[in-house]
Amino acid sequence: MAQQKFWVEFNTTNLTACKDSLSTLPIKIHNTSNWLSAISVTASNEVLEIIKSKSFVKDVFKVRSFKTASYLSASDNIDSYWDYIAPMKPEIFDSLGLDGKGVIVGIIDAGFTNANHKDNLRHIFKDDRLLAYKDFIDKERMELYKEETSGDFHGEKVFEFLAGYDPNKNQRIGMASGASFYLARTENGDLEHLVEEDDWVKAIEWMYLNDVKLVNTSLGYSEFDDEKENHEWSDMNGRTTMITRAAQKAVSEYGMFITVSAGNSGNSKWRYITAPSDARGVLTVGATRKDAISRIGYSSIGFEFVNYTKPDVCTYSDRGTSYSSPAVCGFVACLIQRDPTLKPEELTEIIKKSSTLYPYCNNFVGCGVPQADIAISLIDGKADTLSYAVRPTLNAEGKKITFKIQKALSPNDPIVLFHKRNERIVNEQQLVVKYNKKIKNSRPNKFSKRKKNIKIKVKKGVTTIRLKRRSFLDAYTTFQAGNHVYEIKW
């Protein structure tokens, strides 16, 4: 009979006794998760029915797999890595000598092809800061940096965006160039089937046992090669999938900090974030355009049916959220270096508060792009001395509102408006790159340049969501231009 891979979840923590009770059945046990009190097994449907009947078995369901959240190919060269971290203003990290030194970082990904020979990663290997590399797919593999699948370059690129250093330009690629690392391969780059979720769970438990405090994973899952294996949107609720439950447990019970790519489904039928980025406690990272803090089309958006906002933050990436996530992970490593006593939830709050749209976070770009100078001030207890612009809420009377910004912007400064049906769910994103020219878009808003100020006129609108052919009336509009952020309440 056909054999498939399944999770068997127990209602007891005595895993040894449970495994012994199942040992007489024709099954193969692959991995054991102490955190989830579960094992992954290969078994026929007939045997699974026997397993389900056991009093100590809580549930049985299929093991899932991942997608790498990248548009980059192995042959692509990146002209300016600096563009990916520049929006976070990392210069203050340089002035304070913060590069992640003393922080142990884990990367759970596909393979790390030729990472040990890359010029941009040479400093990690030269200083013996690659502490361990474990292949959870092929446990007998000896040549760890040799390509096994066409997607194995992915982890190496993530590594560069997190910790790379360009010796030719004497410039950081990733902000955690001084950190130490554990690497885990859990993704088969050639397949998208229900086979690898248990390897990710095993990898995160392995990293915890090795005192890893910070983990990046640029993987997620929702849709697969076989459509019958696809998830439902309702599964992305922060508590259903095993990988999400493991990620949440790592944060809330074991004190780990996890950055996760939001996914690249923004322009697809799926459209939304993928597991484990739906875990409430992880820092889910989306991607923006280069010229504005607006969602780049492919970046996945957050669901409305949960009571928390995803993604949490974002930064620029034109190659997938696979690379915006490690860019932010390097940012986090520098903050942990500054104050290692911070708990995950405290650190998350600091990162959100430092971001460009906070407190008006939404399901397109989260709280915006984290800012290093503000984050450091928050850690050092100097938040009350910050001079960034006040972000007021404006109450609109009727269907339009006019207000002034008391400082002129450059003609090339973009204006971004997030028209929302409630405080966090976006109906429509509007981007105006040059406000002193005629605006061609779906909304009749006006932006007039003055010598010493800018006159802003915004009109309330109705947005039709094509996906469900439903219309939503604007309840809020977030206006952002440079450091100026206003929340309009209609």
C-alpha angles and dihedrals in degrees: 000000000000114000122216134178118252142173115237108199119198131210091219135058093225094101095165093060092046093050091047090053091053096043094092091061123089095255136122117224112214109173139001123215114201090183095055096032089233144115131210115229142176112228144143121257091253092055091046090060089055091049091051090055093060113108093225094054114097100181144342125209142148124285112242136215140217145244122215107239096226143113092189121108127209092254096051118112121205114222099197120018087175090073089067096057101027094085088064091058096231095176091102089059089058092049091050095044093244114156103138095273111169093017118117111216129190127206119199109190147108118303126315100227114197092345089142090059100044115115090216091057099036092103091061094055095038091057093044091242094138095093099179143344121200128185108211094183100052104026093180095053115127105178096064098174096049117104112260098169135014090255097054092100088071098080091047091055091048088052090054094049089051102041110000125136125193107219092189094057094030086230136129118246094185126025096232096065091134098050129103122239149217116192127201128186110207102145129083102214094205100053140054102194137126097273115093113052093096090056090058091050091049091049095053091050090048091052092050090053088054093054096253108166101182128041134183122198120179092186133100141160139219110118129039144187089268108054090206088070095054122123125237121240088244089064090067093076099116096255112054111069119069094230091052091049090050092049092049092048091050089057104036100036106023102036098238123145116222129190114197131186113244092223136246101261098108094111096036134085090261092052097170140090120284133224131307090024088072090069107114096221100050122088104246113203125204130184134248137197118267095241100046146016091257128119113270108230100253096049111110120242131221127258124254098214095071121076096231133067125254135216096043098201140345145203137188121294130149093182102060137287086280086086102036088058098057090041088060091041089061088052089054092050090058091051091050089051089053093051116008091179094070115115119225094255092049092049092048090052091051092050092049093046090051092055127107100248101035126166091020097068120169142185094258103057104358112221091338129246118343114241117215097208093053093044091053091049090051092050092047092050095246099116092122090063095056115121101200117130121283112251107214132182114238119205110217121211112209125344101319141039133198124199139156134235107217094217128058119241128215112266088243096053107113124233117213125191125189109200107202138190090210135000096292112015115089122219095183138354116219122196125189111182097181114029097185093066131072109286119227112192142106095276127068095222120147130216114184124187119226131179095255105012145019121244112217125197118182126180128207113245148180121241125203114211105212094200093069099011090237128140125222128195117224113254096170137013123198112208118198128178119157107313092340115104124171131176114213115203112200 
